[in-house]
Amino acid sequence: MKQQDKSILLIYTGGTIGMVNDPVTGLLKPLDFDHILNQIPELYQFDCRIDTLTFDPVVDSSEIQPDFWLRLGHMIEEHYHAYDGFVILHGTDTMAYTASALSFLLQDLQKPVILTGSQLPIGTLRTDGKENLISAIEIAASVDENGQPMVPEVSVYFEYKLFRGNRTTKFSAETFNAFVSPNYPLLAETGVHIHYNRNAIRKASPEKKLKLISRLDTRVMFLKVFPGLSPRIIEEITRIPSLKAMIIETYGAGNAPTSPDFLSPLKYFVDSGGIILNISQCRAGSVDMDQYETGHRLKETGVIGGKDLTSEAALTKLMLVLGLDISTEEKKLLLQKSICGEMRE
């Protein structure tokens, strides 16, 4: 492919988009990345250079761990100055986690990093993979009237829609419309033309340089509130010696039981130096612990509100903030502020 003005690095990590059927077992298995390029000759018609990197071995998205996010972040940092944009092919199951993690790890990003994949393998007749990949590359190479990238942030492209990465969650395993962004508008939508929502796109300060955060603290867990949740289990969880923080998924606008059996273990955990971040079980809406007494009682125990964070963004942000060399109080303040557009200001 001849050298052009723009250059895109295509990173294949694994996922359905690069899968084929094993003739012996009938199960899907990953194939060499060359298979994808052979299936999409249209890629060679782009007026930009497209180079490729493949994870070796490729990773099923259900196997992805935080060290994968760090490895991917280092890969982008290493090639950051050589390319105008990056497209990452990724399995859908944990795509929103990876997109959220990269948005926090790649501080002051000024180039597109677009994650995409497919619900059907690229070689199947009705695959959604071709359109997803072609459009993601076109968006990654697009610039505005000043020659600046149109979408200089981490995003997810799927089924004609471009979402902010840390506002995205997987919604369906059955349809091509696999992702939604309940609390933030689309960054772009494709059709005959690509329509960019410029007011929704986040721009970094041009004088700043990319900074990679290279440490995550994984001593966290989720606690989902539900009718019948045993106080004994809560007490046992909050006394796990290695646990540093919890995400508590509450009802509605951040509501939970107010019984001493429920609140006392949470207060013990906070008083012992732990952090509890409150997010809603509802996909749309925001936590406001001053709205109802039940939420306010949580606030009185030291639980902090996560506003409209998705569970994926809450988890990855918490891992990043815990890994910073700052005080617990500073960590709590940072968790309640938007770092890169992941939550309501």
Secondary structure, DSSP 4 states (H G I P E B T S, - for coil): ----SEEEEEEE--SGGGEEE-TTT--EEE--THHHHHH-GGGGGSSEEEEEEE-SS---GGG--HHHHHHHHHHHHHHGGG-SEEEEE--STTHHHHHHHHHHHEET--S-EEEE--SS-TTSTT-SHHHHHHHHHHHHH-B-TTS-BS--SEEEEETTEEEEGGG-EE--SSSS--EE-TTS--SEEESSSEEE-GGGS----TT---EE-------EEEEE--TT--HHHHHHHHT-TT--EEEEEEBTTTB----HHHHHHHHHHHHTT-EEEEEESSSSS---TTSSHHHHHHHHTT-EE-TT--HHHHHHHHHHHHTSSS-HHHHHHHHTS-SSSSS--
